[in-house]
Amino acid sequence: MTSEETGLWSSKFSIPTNIEFLRSGRLWWLLVVAAMAIAYIVMNLVRRRAAVRFTNVALLDKVAPQRIAWRRHLPVPLLLLGLCGMVLAYAEPAAVSDVPSERATILLAIDTSLSMLAEDVSPSRIDGAKQAATAFLDDVPDQINVGLVSFNGIATVRVPPTTNRAAVRSAILDLELGEATAIGEAIFASLDTLQSFVVEFEGEAPPARIVLMSDGETKVGRPDEAAIEAARLAGITVSTIAFGTDSGVIELPEESRPIPVPVNEVALEAIADGTGGEFFEAATADELAAIYSDIGSAVATEEQRVLVGSWFTGRAMLAIVLSAGLSLVFGSRLI
């Protein structure tokens, strides 16, 4: 086990779980340990019978004086336990652990259509979205790449995936609203950005996800169905968040009365289902922040096999040392 793996293991686990043995064939050595245990029991039974047949009781007491039985036998199970631990370590145990991914990418796609003016979410949908997105930047690990796309009637890549949190935060706070909603275009723009970013990596593409937050449905641009198919072909999941309530309204100078802007959960859920992503609903800024946090945790980690043989080796050594120590104390010998 390397020093890096040791440090990672000690910081993440106290007891190994979900263990698999990379060299499971070596576990057959446990049968040898079991045979030793059986041999010890049989030998003690034979010795006891031989002692019973010894007729000179007085001499027997001098040759084999009485001792407390459990003290004499205690070192043996500890020794056998230590040997079992060494065998398990020899079989190269590994545990599956969620570790921070140094290549993961999250692309935030935020709706900036006029419906985001609605104040059914305090202080408004757009302000709540900005607060939640900036809070997300504070929570996600520093090594995770985060990008930003905004969309109303058109989709704009504000910041390509980067670890520069200040740039993304500034772009979020500077978001301005515009007419119409082009969710399909937002997904296409996000896919293009991610694919350009992936070219920088050699070998397997880094884990990536688009997180699209909106309160409406596509009004202009390419349809959602085309975007879903493109995301599926690219192998990129799109998680969607329906933000707001059905009671939302906006007031525009050119309109004589408030305009209802209910959330279209059906359209957003269809996008998530079609791309293998997750669908969420948030009616408050706090709920939106919690959803961002959960998504970030899922994308920011990846499964990795971590060797844990040292966990077994350390405890096996302790058992063997205790066995030797008890043998010295109770029998004046190491074995």
Buried (B, 14 or more C-beta within 10 A) or exposed (E): BEEEBBEBBEEEBEEBEEBEBEEEEBBEBBEEBEEBBEEBEEEBEEEEEEEEEEEEEEEBEEEEEEEEEEEBBBBBEBBBBBBBBBBBBBBBBBBEBEBBBEBBBBBBBBBBBBBBBBBBBEEBBBBBBBBBBBBBBEEBBEEBBBBBBBBBBBBBBBBBBBBEBEBBBBBBEEBEBBEBBBBBBBBBBBBBBBEEBBEEEEEEBBBBBBBBBBBBBBEBBBEBEBBBEBBBEBEBBBBBBBBBBEEBBBEEEEEEEEBEBBBBBEBBBBBBBBBBBBBBBBBBBBBBBBBBBEBBEBBBBBEBEBBBBBBBBEBBBBBBEBBBEBBEEBEEEEE
